[in-house]
């Protein structure tokens, strides 16, 4: 999507006009204009000059946003900068200064008999001229309404300014005519009728309308500025300079001069200028600006750091890896800005109305004038009703109802590390009824951890860990890393070992002080030590929970067991419960065997578990789930890309600094499932806010226009002075924007804000347990025996190796039974199977009869 800055728009009719003009350009696939940010997003293969020309021909201005990469962020800052409020403030002050004496004379003296200067006392023509001059001054001060309003009419695109300009101009012209008629009457010796003409003056209305509309515009502009506060806050965090280090010399340069590969220094308390990798020093970094996580993250050599995060404690030297628009911060700003430039489906209603609103109001005002004239009313009365219709009508409230809520919602999400790519994704996320969760890295941490230690023969837990650590520290196996990690956390020192050997797929051996030391699976350890039945039973129980059990022996004595598993994240079970409380059916998808998957699914509390699924299988399952209701898929954004794309809403979790994930509609920078719940709550409350805004915008015009036209006079005797109509118009947009700002007070992580989805699915399982969803091809199954698998990671290695073979649709490995169940749609030779297994580092035994 190419983004453009658009200038000269004042209301929803303007944005509709620009959108219509650009959509007619050849090559444009879609166009979305945001009145809130004065920006436009265009998709399609088209020359930017053609887009700019189309906008210019429509009577507005346009320029390409972020034309230069290094200035992209500055361009976004300029686009969000509030340049209107200061100008309107000056216009308002000048208007009020002129308006006060005008109102004093026209209203205070004429209605309340307040004293006026002697040269105006009884001088009706002089009083009229005085009012005319002051009203004309207010009109000159607010000439922008006339330039843009009548300019829009000349381009065939009347807008809100057109309504204001016509109302004010009609009041002024009619009053001028009345003043001229008074002058003629006085000249002809009819001085007694002069006072009657004073009642036909509407100079104060002409001036007051413009002043009140300016008040409303200023309040609206200030409120609109607050809707982008979250985004502006992010922009302010990025330093304007960086301190580069070259050959030991430090040089401060503008941020635009930093290049990939440059080394930069960051002192405690300073913001990190660009994305990079730590090459020297250690520190704790506050990443709350990007992720919303307040707990500092420790950084050491080799770790990644991001622009706009704060170095809290240590001195660091980093190498720049991403600069300019490529930094994480710039990507976030671009993502939020892109979302603001798109249209939510719910906005289509107001867009259609806005496109015809102004011409319709002008027509209603004309008809109102004609009807009251036919009814026998005076010209002044009829004109007042028509002017009231013009100035009370507000297309802006309709145009702002959706984008202001979308912008505030997006900003709230961005502050908490939740990125909605489009306005549509923000609207639709809250409507999901089914959430499918990938297991690894989503529900679980994705890294094996030690879960249980069972020391035997009087050995202490710390001693068992010390012995196991001494052996596993030399191994690169994922299970070994879990033991090493725990030992380091507990500051355990390793023993000196010799004669270290790896028995591929089975275990490890070494010697300590000349005594044999062994670690591995049950069959491997039985070669060296006896394993009591009660210990085997304990190991089986642990395996039932989805854990991999490692045995350790020294000499002929069994030291104990250590269980390792890909553990569920601390907050996953609670987050899944929150999803269920939101009325959502939760399903876990995993490539693991059924026993491991079921154990994790029960611990996590999901409604349904689908095991033995490969990436393309996940896509088919999502396709099936969508038949039951709107479905979201939550995964890591890489292996799950097909499923994320297939889902109604694709949510990539744990993106960290890599937030540019094409397959996802929503990107979560943290690895917490609670952010999924928060995104759904935020979407729902934003949609509710949009409904409130649209209701106010429509009901205001539905009630206000008939009141202004005088339709309630026969029923209740109600009439509306044009000045009060202008005041109502001023407040309508302000109320819509203020309502949207209430979203800033919403607590998206508070379960008290849970609201169940309408018509939830379930409660029973949606998928058949044995439904592999692999398509219509006839499949044959075979089982092979493979030795050496010790954990789910080993299962995954074997699975991946076999599924690469032509004709294999699925391979499900079970390390406990040393079996691999293979589904095929074509003949697969045993030689190919054997080669694939051995190449993966495991022992091929043969096809099971």
N, C-alpha and C positions, 0 to 999 in steps of 0.2 A: 504493500500500500504506500503510495506517494502522498505526503502530507503538504498542505499549503496553508499559509496565513491568508485570511480574508478580511478586508477592511470595508467599513461603510455600512455594515449590517446593523439594524436597530431593533428588529423584531422577527417573529417566526415567519412572517410573510417574506421578509428579505432572504432568510436562509432557504425557504422553499423555492424562491426565484432563482437563487444561485444554483441550487441542486438541480433544478429543471434545466437550466442553461447548460451546465456541464454534462449532464446525462445525454444531451443531444450530440455531443462531440463524438465523432467516429473513433471506435476503439475503447471507449469507456465502458467497462463492465458494470461498475457500481460507483455511486458517489454518495457521500454522507457529509453533511455540513453541520457543524456544532456552533450554535449561537453563543453558547456559554464561553467557549475558549476562542471564538473567532477563528476556527480552523476548519479544514476540509480534508477528508481522506478520499483518494481516488484510486480505484483498482482498474488495471487495464494497460495495454501497450499503446501509450499515446504520448506525444510530445508535450512537455510541460508548457511550452509557449502557446500551444493550442488551448490548453486549459485556462491559462492566464487571460488569453484573448476573449474566451467565452465569458469569463467573469467580468472582465472590463466592459464588454459589449452590453452586459446586463446592468451596468451602472455601478459596479463595485470594484474594489481593488484586490489583487492577489499576488502572492510571491511564494516561491518554493521554500518550505521550511527545512532548516538544517542543510542548506546547500553545500556547506563545507563541513567535513567530519569534525574537525577540531573545534568548530564554532557551533556544533549541534546543540550542546547544552545551553549556550548563551542564547541561541535562537528560541529554545523552549522557554527560557526565563523571560525573554522579551515578549513572547506570545502571552504569557501569564501575567505580565506586569500590568498593574491597574493604572492606565494613563487617563482614563475617562473621569474618574472621581475628582481629581484636582481641578480639571477644567470645568466640570459641572459645578463644583463648589464656588468657583469664581463667578460663573454665570448666575448662580443662585443668589449670592450676596449682592451682586449688582442689581438683579431683578427685584429683590426685596427692598433695597434702598429706594428704587424708583416706585415700587408698588405701594409703599406706605403712604406717601402723600396722595397718590391716586385713589386709594381706598378711603382715605380720610375725607377727601372731597366728595367722592361719588356715593359713599355709603354713610360715613359719619355725619356729614352735613345734611345730605338729602333725607336720610331716614331718622337720624338722631338729633338733628339741629345743632350739631357741634359748630363752634364759631370758625369762620374762615377769614382770610385777609379781606380788608375793606374793598380792594379793587375787584374782588370776585363777588362781593355781596350784591345780589340782585342782578349781576351781570351774567345772564344765562349763556350767551354766546361765548364770553370769555371763559366761563367754567367749562363749557364743551370743548373749546380749543385746548384748555389746560389738560383735560382728560385725554384728548386725542394725542397731544404731544407726549405725555407720559406713557400711554399705551403703546405708541409707536416706538418709544425708546426701549420698552420691554421686548417688543417684537424684534427690534434690531439686535438686542443682546442675545436673544434666543433664535437668531436667524437660521441656525442649523436645522431646526424643525422644518422650516419652509424650503430650504435648499434640498434637503434629503427627501422631504415629503412630496414636493411637486416634481422633483427630479425623478422620483420613482414612478410617478404618474406618466411622465414623458416617455419612460422606458416600458410603459405598459405593466408596471409592477407596483401598484400602490401598497403602502406599508403603514405601520402604526403612526409614523411621523406625518403621513398624508392625512390621517384622521385628525390629528392634533392641529396641523396647519390649516385644514379646511374649517375646523370649528372656530379657531382663533380668528382666521381671516374673515369668516362670515360675520362674526360678532363685530369686528372692526369696521368692515365695509358697511354693514347695516347701520351702525352707529354714526358713521361718517355721513351717510345719506340723510339720517335724521337730523344731524347737525346742519347740513346744507339746507334742508327743508325749513329748519328753525330760522336760519339766516334770511331766507327768502320771505318767511312770514313776518319777521321783524321789519324788513325793508319795506314790505307792503303795508306797514302800519298795523299789523296784527300782533302786537307785542304781548297781548294777554294770553295768546296761545303758546308762547315760548316755553312757559313752565311745563306745559303738557308734553312737549317734545323731550324734556329732560328724562321722562320715564321710559323713553325709547332708546336711551343710551346704554350700550353694553360694552363700553370701553374697558370697564374694570373686569368684565368676564374674559375679554380677549387677553388681557395681561395676566389675570389670575390663573387661567387655564395653563398658560405656558409655564408660569412659576410653579404651580402645583405638580405639573408633569415633570419638571426638572427636579423637584424634591423627590418624587417617586423614583426617577431614573438614578439619582445619586444614591438613594437607599438601596436600590436594586443592585447597582454596580458594586457598592461596598459589600453587600451580602454575597454577590456572585464571587467576589474576590476571596471571601472566606471559604468558599467551597473548594478552592484549590490550595488551601493552606498546607495540607499534608504534602502535596507535591512541591510547593515552594520550600517547605521545611527541608525536604531532601536535597533540593538544589543548593540551599544555603550551606549544607554540611560539606560540600565539596570545596576543598581549598583552591584558592586562585593561583597559588604558587607551589613549587616543589623545590627541595634542596637536593640537587644532584651531586653525586660523589664520583670524581674521576681523578685517578692517580693521587688519591689522598687529599685532593682539593675540593672543598664544598662551594657550590655555586647556586644561588637562588635564581630560578627561572620561572616564567609564566607557565601555567599548567599545559597550555597548548604546545609548548616546546618540548615536552617530555616524549621520548620515543621508546618503542619496544626495545628492551635490552639495556636501557639506561639503569644505573644504580642510584637509588635515592635514600636519603637518611630521614628517619622519623624519631623524634624525641618524645619522651613521656608527655601526655597531655595534648599532643598534636593529632590532627586528622590525617589519615593516610591519603595521599593525593590521587593515586591511580592503583589499579589492580596489579599485584605482583607476587613474587615468591621471596620468602625470607632467606637471605644468604648469610646473614650475620646477626647474632644476638637472639634474645628471647624476651617475650613480653606477654601480657594479657591484653586482649583487644576486645573492646565493647562493640559488638556488631548489631546492637539494637536498631540502629538506623535502617538496616537492610532487612533484618529478620524479625524484629520485634522482640527478640530474646534478650532479656536484661542481664543474664549471667555472662560475665566475660569469658572469652575462649582463649586458652593458652596457645601461644604460637612459638615455634622454634624453627631451626633451619630446615628448609624444604617445605614448610607450610605455606598455604596461600593466604594472602590478605587482600582486602577489597577497599576500593575508594570510598571515602565518607565514613569509614569506621574509625574508632578512636583508640590510639595507642595509650594504654593506661599506665604502664609501669616501667618497662625496660626500654633500652636503646636498641633500635633495629636498623639494619641496612637491607634494602630489598631490591630485587631486580624487576623492572616493569615488564609485565606480560601483556596487559591490555590497556590501551590509552584511548582518549577521545570518546567517541560514541560506542566503543567496544567494551567499556568498563561495565561492571555489574550495575552501578548506579545509573549510568546512561541508559542501559537496557531497561531498567525499571521505569525510568522517566518516560522513555519512548513507549513502553508497553501501556502505561497509564494514559499517556497522551493519545495513543492509537485507539484505546478503548473509548476515550472521550470523543474521538472523531467518528465513531461508529454509532449506529442507531439501534436501539432496542426495539424488538418487534412491537411492543406496546405503544411506542411513539408514533406508529404509522397512522393511528386514528387521529391524533392531534395534528399530524403533518397534513393529512388530507383536508382537515377543517381549516388549518391556517392558510392553505393555498388559496382558498376562496373567501376567507373571512372578511378581509378589508373591502373588496368589491361589494360583498353582500351587505356590509354595514353602511357603506355609502348609499347603496340602493334603498335600505331601510330608512335612512335619514331623509332621503328625497321623498319617499312615499309618505313618511310621517308629516313632513311639511305640507304636502299636497292635501292629505286627508284633513288636517286641522284647518287649512284654508277653506276647503269645501264645507267643513263644519261651521264656518262662519266666524272663526277666531281671527284676531288681529295678526298682522304680519309679524309683529314682535313676539307674540306668544308662540305662533307656529314655528318661527325661526329658533326660539329658545329650545323647543322640544327637539328639533332636528339637530341643533348643536349639542344638546345633551346626549343624544344617541351617538354622535361622532366621538365625543370625548370620554364617554364611560366605557366604550367597547375596548377590550384589551386582548389583542392576539398574543402579546408577550407572555402572559400567564400560561397560555396553552403551549407556546413554544418552549418555555422553560421547565414545564412540569416534569418532564422525563430527564433531560440532560443534567439538571442541577442535582437530582437525587443520584443519578449514575456517577457523577463526578465525586460527590461526597462519599458514596459507597466505595468507589474505587480507591479513593484516598485513604479511607479507613482500612481497607484491605492491604494497601501498600505499606502502611505503617506497621502492620503486623505480619509482613512477609507473605501475604496472600495476593497473588496477581491474577486479575481477570483480564483475559486478552481482548475481549470485546464487550460491548454493552449487552449483547445478547447472552453471553456466557454468564454475566452477573444476574441477568433476569431469570435464566433457565435453571441455574444451579439449585435454587430453592425449590424447584418443582420435582426433583428426582424422588422416585419411590423405591429404587433399588440401588444399592452401592455394592459393587464387586471390588474386593480388595486383593491385590497380589500379596502373597505371604511374605516372601523374602524382601527385607528392606522396608516393607510397609507396616505389616503387623509385627514382624520380628526385626531385630537389629541388623540382620544380614551377616553377622560375624559370630562364630561359635564362642560360647562362654562356658566356664566351669559352673555347673549347677549343683553337683553333689560330690562329696568326698567321703568314702567309707574306709577308714584305716582299720587294719586287722592285727591280731596278735599283740595287743597292747601298745601299738604304735600311735603316736599323736598325729593329729591332722596336719600340723605344720611339718612334721617329719616326713609324712607321705608326700606332701607337696614338694618338699626339698629334694627328695629322691626322684620324683617324677620330673621336676624342673631340670635337674642335672642331666637327665637323659634327653628330654624333649627340646632343650635349648639349642641342640645341634640340628634339629629337624626343621624342614620348611613346610610340613603338612599343616593345613588349617587347624586341625585339632591340637597340634603341638603348640600353635600360637596362642590358643586359649589358655593353656596351662602356663606358658611363659608370661602372658599378660597378668594372670592372677599372682604369680610369684613375684613379679616386679612391683605390683601394687602393695604386696605385703612385705616388700624389702627382703625377700628370701635370697640367700647366697647359694650358688650352685657348687656342687662337689666336683673335684677333678675326675674326669672319666677318660678311659683309654679304650682302644680297639672298638671304636664306634662303628656299627654296621646297620644298614637298613634292609629289612626283609620286606621287599616291595609288596604293599597292600596288606601286610600282616602285622608288622610291628618293628621295634627297634631293639638293639642289644648293645651292651658295652660292658666294661669291667671297671670296678671301683676297688682300689687296693687289692687287685688280683681276684676279686669275687665277681661272678657274673651278675649282670643286672639287666632286666628285660621289661619291656612294655609293649602292649598290643592287644589284639582281640582275644577272645576266649580260646579259640583253637590253637593260637600261637603260644599262649602262656601255658597251656596244658602240657606242652612239650617239656617244660622246666619245673612246674610246680603243680601240686594237687589243688583243685578248686572245690571246696565243699558245696553240697547241694543247696544249702540255705543261701550261700553267696550267689549261686547261679540264679536262684529264685529272685533275690534282690535285684540282680542285673536285668532279669527279664521284666520285672516290674518297672524299672527305669526305662527300658526299651519301649514298653507300652506307652510311656509318657512322651515318646518321640525323642529320647535322648540316646546318644552313643556312649557305650560303656568301654572304658579302657582299663585293662588289668595291669598291675605292676608286681613284679617279683624280684627278689634278690637272693641269689643262690637257689635253693630249693624251697624257699619260704615265700608265700604270697603276702605282699605288703598291704594290698588294698585295692579299692576301685575308685576311679574318678570318672564321673559322668559329664559329658560335654554336649551342649545343644545350642542351636540358633535360638536364643531366648526371645520371648515376647518383650517388646519395649515396655517400659514402666507404665506408660499411660495408654497403651493400646486397648486393654480390656475396658478401662473406664470410658475411652473414646467410643468404642463399639457400643457400649451400653447407652451412651448419649445419642448415638445414631439411631438406635432402636427406640429410644424415648422420643425421637423426632418423627417416629412412625415409618422408619426406613427399614427395608428388608436387607440384611447384610449377608453377603456371600464371600467366602474365601476361595481363591483360585491358587493352585500350587502344582508344581511338577513333582512334588514328593509322593512317596507311596501312601496308601490309604491310612496305614496305622499311624505314621508320623503326622500326617495332615489332620487326622481326626483328633489326635492328642492336642495339637496346637489349637485347632478350632474350638475344642471344648474349653480349653484354658482361656482363650480370647473371648468366648461367648458369642460367636457368630451364629446366625440362623442356619447356615448351610455350608457344607464343605464340598468342593469339587477337586479331587486329587488326580495326579498323573496327567496333568494338562501341559502341553507345550505351547509356545507363543501363538501359533496360528490356531490352535485349539481354543485359546482364550478368546480370540476374535469371534469364533463360531458360537461360543457360549454367550458372549455379549449380544450377538445377533438374536439368539434364542430368548435371552432375558428381556430384550426390548419389546417383545410381544406382550409382556405382562405390565409394562409401564416404563416411564422415563428412567433410563439407567445411567449411572455414573461409574466409570472405571477409575480406580486409583492405583497407580503404579509408578515405576521409576522413570518413565518417559523414554527409555531406550529399548530394553527387551520387550516392553509392553506396548510399543508404538502402534502395532496393528489394532490391538484391543482399545487403546485410548482413542484412536481415530474412529473406530466403529461405534463407540459409545455415544449417547446423546451429549454427555459431558465427560471429557477426558481430564483427569486431575493428575498432574505429575507431582509427586511428593519428594521432598529431600533434594530439590534442585541445587541448593546452595548458590554458588556463583554462576552456575550454568542454567540460566533461566530461559534461554532462547530455545525452548523445546517445541518444535513445530506441531507435534501430534496432540499436544495438550490444549484444552480451552482455559484451564485454570492451573497456575503454577504455584506450588507451595515451597518456599525456600527452606523451611525447616522439615525435619523428618517426623513430625508429630501428627498422629491421626486426629488430634483435637483441632487442628487447623481445618480439617475437612468439615467437622461439625460447625466450626466458627464460620466457614465460607457459606455453608447452607443457611445458618441463622442470618448472616449479613445479607444474603441474597433475598431471603424472605422479607426481612424488615424493609429493605430497599424497595422491593416491589409494592409492599403495603404503602410506603411513603409516596411512591409514584401514583398509586390509586387515589390517595388523599389529595395530591396536587391536581390531578386531572379532574377529580370531583369538584374541587374548589374553582378551578379555571372554568369549567363548563357551567356550573351552577351560578357563578358570578355573572356570566354573560347572559344566561337564560333568564335570570331574575332582573339584572340591571338594565338590559336593553329595553324590555317592555316598560319598566319604570320610567326610564328616560324619555321614551316615546309618548308617555302619558296614557298608557293603556289602563292604568289603575285609577285614573281620575273618575270615570263613571262609577266605579265600585267603592273606592275609599276616599276619593278626593285628593290622592297623593300626586304632587308634582315634584320635579327635580330641577333645581337651579343648575345650570351648566357648570358653575364653579364646584358644586358638590360632586357632580359627575366626574370632573377632572381629579378631584381628591380621591374618589373611589378607585379610579383607574390607576392612580399613583400607588395606592396601597395594595392593589391586587397582586402585582408581580412581586412586590416586597414580601407579601404573606407567603407566596409559593416558595420563594427562595429561603425564607426564614424557617419554614416547615422542613425543608430539605436539610437545613443545618442542624436540626434536632438529631439527625443520624449520628453526629459526632458524639452524642451522649450515650449511644447504644453500646452495651457491654456484650460483645459477641461471644465471649467465652463463658458467660454466665448461664448455667442450665435453667435458671428461672425464666429465661427468654425462649425456652423450647416451645414450639407449637407444632403439633402433629400435622403431617401432610394429609390433604383430603383424599379419601378413598385409598388407604394403604393396601398393598398387596399382601398375600400370605393369609394366615400365619404359617401354613405348611410349606414344605419344600417345593420349589418351582421346577427343579430339574430332577429327572430320573437318576438314581444312583449309578446305574450302569450305562447311562447315555453318554457315549464318548463324543457325540456330535462331530463325527469326522467326515460326514458327507455320505453319498450314496454308493460309493465303490464297495464291493465285497472285500472284506478283509479276512486274512487268515492269521492265526496266532501261533506262536511257538515259544518255547522256553529254553534258555541256555543257562548253564552253570558257569559262574565267574567267581574266582577266588580273589581275595585281596581287598574287597570293598569293606570299609570300616565305618563309614558315616554317610550322611546325606550328600556331602560334597563329593564323595567318591561315586555315589549313585549318579549325581549330576554329570560327572566326567564321562562315565560309561554311557549314560543316556545320550549325551551330546555326540559322542564318537559313533555310536550305532545309528543314530537318526540321520547322520550324514550320508549313509548308504542309500543308493537308489532303490526304490521299492519299499523302504521302511517308512511307515507313517507315524509310528510311535514306539518308544522303548521305555518300559517302566522297570527300574532296578530296585531290588530289595537287598540291602547289605546284610540283614539278619539271616536271610535264607540263602544268600549267595546266588540268587536267581535274577534273571532279566527276562521279562515278558515282552515279546516283540510282536507288533502288528504289522503286517505286510500286505501290499496290493499287487506284488509281483514276486517272482522267485528271487531269493537272495542266497548266494552260495555260502556254504559254511566257511570256506577259505577267506571270504571277505569279512565275515563276522569275526573269525579268529584274528585276522590282521588288525581290524578296528579295535578290538579289545586289548590286544597286546601293545598296540601303538599308544593306547591311553595309559599303559603302565600296569595292567592287571593280567591275571592268569586265566586264559580260556580253557575250560575243562571239556565242554562239549554240549551237544543238544540233548535236552532232557527227554527221555522216552515218554 
